[in-house]
Amino acid sequence: MRSCLLRRHRFGITSPAEPPKLLWTLSVAAFLSVSLAAGPATATSPDDFPAEIFAPVLVPEGTPRELTIVAMYVESSEQGPTVHVRFTKGWAPPEGKKLDVGVFVGAPEGRTLRAGVTVRDGKPAGSVARGVDGRFAEGEATTARVEDEEISVVLPGRLLAGLDLDRASIWATVAADGRKVTSPLFPTAALMGEATSLRPAEVAWLRPGSPELVAVPPGPALKVSQGRLQLSFDRPPPDALDGRLAVAQVVEVVRLVPDFGRGGRASHILAVNHRRREVSLLDARSTMPALVPGSRTAVPDYPEVGRSGRFTLEVDTAALARAMGLDPGSTFGVGVARSIDLEDGRVVRVDGPVASPSWFADRQPDGATEAPSRDADGGGTEVESPSDDREGIGRVVLVLVVLAVVGLVAVVVRRLVLGRKQPPEEPSTYHSVQSDLELTRAVVGASEREEVPRGSPPRSP
């Protein structure tokens, strides 16, 4: 089974007690590449994914080419899991320089297995060692390769045996010329094919480039089954991390990835903002994510949620594809991550892998078949079970009677109300999507302004 890794980007924006859409848009944008121009979404199937499950790595803008990772994934072999670190298109080992790649499995502050690859003049040398709290024993040789813009290294199965892979994290580092890039942390079980659904990691770096960790409560579970994307929550979003870091807001970021043409980056994202009680489909191909015009019919409303915090959002994948500008029959990879804004202004990025449709199909319950989506043909038709003709006629008559009664009541109410003086309409304090995007562009220094359709006001929390 295969897998891959993600990347991060940071904005130094402080979040107020009630974060406006500008700031949560910036939080969501941290999971996206801000250097790629918009382009048409034309994929019909993500056949070019490097693996069934992976995570696109977002490195900061300006990172040297030899350090620019775009993905990491895992595949099985007779010797043990083989981890592939994929670099940007056109990458080659630097000439006359030493390149060090490290792959880590375990707990950053606990027991860890490190597989290192040193590349000199295009020739790799691999080693693997066990360690505790960042201190490693003398290593032993392991198989490593450089080919097709990738560096791969084998993790011997006998050395993994002592780790709790169900709770372990996996991450990577790349270093050359005194510069170093560290990936986010990812759940090992999912990347090694042991999971049945996708979840974000439960541990994250407190900020990019810092070894300080923060524990995160379990996030939502993501599945795709029978033409429906399902995001299930079994608890409320956290109001504090580690019992000491107050949380201002939590945004669940569902990546929608039609192909690997952008290095596995999402072309669109489904954002679930718990504070604002909003579910939005955003176009992520431009400098900053913008609300997709007409997407309100493709995404559900944020539901009324009890104290338990349990609820499930279901989205028709054909409707999503159509809103993304794809053919309704198109398939795409999905993954879920989290953006957690702290009251002190810091933003914690909690990442998770991206999986292809085939990965989810292999994990369908026994006997389940992929049912056609109601929106797949664009007509919204639904197949009904056979019924007696007389029963159908009776239903039609009942509906007509109810409509007639409702219409009569509406006429009476209208006549009673028309004569009364209506109170003046209160001014709205809701910022439109358009004004928020204009402010966003001012923040990031963009010179052009796009016209973005106005959105509907959010529900009151």
Stockholm file with secondary structure:
# STOCKHOLM 1.0

chainA/1-461         MRSCLLRRHRFGITSPAEPPKLLWTLSVAAFLSVSLAAGPATATSPDDFPAEIFAPVLVPEGTPRELTIVAMYVESSEQGPTVHVRFTKGWAPPEGKKLDVGVFVGAPEGRTLRAGVTVRDGKPAGSVARGVDGRFAEGEATTARVEDEEISVVLPGRLLAGLDLDRASIWATVAADGRKVTSPLFPTAALMGEATSLRPAEVAWLRPGSPELVAVPPGPALKVSQGRLQLSFDRPPPDALDGRLAVAQVVEVVRLVPDFGRGGRASHILAVNHRRREVSLLDARSTMPALVPGSRTAVPDYPEVGRSGRFTLEVDTAALARAMGLDPGSTFGVGVARSIDLEDGRVVRVDGPVASPSWFADRQPDGATEAPSRDADGGGTEVESPSDDREGIGRVVLVLVVLAVVGLVAVVVRRLVLGRKQPPEEPSTYHSVQSDLELTRAVVGASEREEVPRGSPPRSP
#=GR chainA/1-461 SS CCCCCCCCCCCCCCCCSSCCHHHHHHHHHTTSCSSSCCCCCCCSCCTTCSSSEEEECCCCTTCCGGGCEEEEEEECCSSSCEEEEEECTTCCCCTTSEEEEEEEEECTTSEEEEEEEEEETTEEEEEEEEEETTEECCCEEECEEEETTEEEEECCHHHHTTSCTTTCEEEEEEEETTEEEECCCEEHHHHTTCCSSBCCCSEEESSTTCCCEEECCCCCEEEEETTEEEEEEESCCCSEETTTEEEEEEEEEEEEESCSTTTTCCSEEEEEETTTTEEEEEECSSSSCEECTTGGGTSCCCCCCCTTCEEEEEEEHHHHHHHTTSCTTCCCEEEEEEEEEETTSCEEEECCCEECHHHHHTTCCTTCCCCCCTTTTSSCCCCCCCCCHHHHHHHHHHHHHHHHHHHHHHHHHHHHHHTSCCCCCCCCCCCCHHHHHHHHHHHHTCCCCCCCCCCCCCCCC
#=GC SS_cons         CCCCCCCCCCCCCCCCSSCCHHHHHHHHHTTSCSSSCCCCCCCSCCTTCSSSEEEECCCCTTCCGGGCEEEEEEECCSSSCEEEEEECTTCCCCTTSEEEEEEEEECTTSEEEEEEEEEETTEEEEEEEEEETTEECCCEEECEEEETTEEEEECCHHHHTTSCTTTCEEEEEEEETTEEEECCCEEHHHHTTCCSSBCCCSEEESSTTCCCEEECCCCCEEEEETTEEEEEEESCCCSEETTTEEEEEEEEEEEEESCSTTTTCCSEEEEEETTTTEEEEEECSSSSCEECTTGGGTSCCCCCCCTTCEEEEEEEHHHHHHHTTSCTTCCCEEEEEEEEEETTSCEEEECCCEECHHHHHTTCCTTCCCCCCTTTTSSCCCCCCCCCHHHHHHHHHHHHHHHHHHHHHHHHHHHHHHTSCCCCCCCCCCCCHHHHHHHHHHHHTCCCCCCCCCCCCCCCC
//
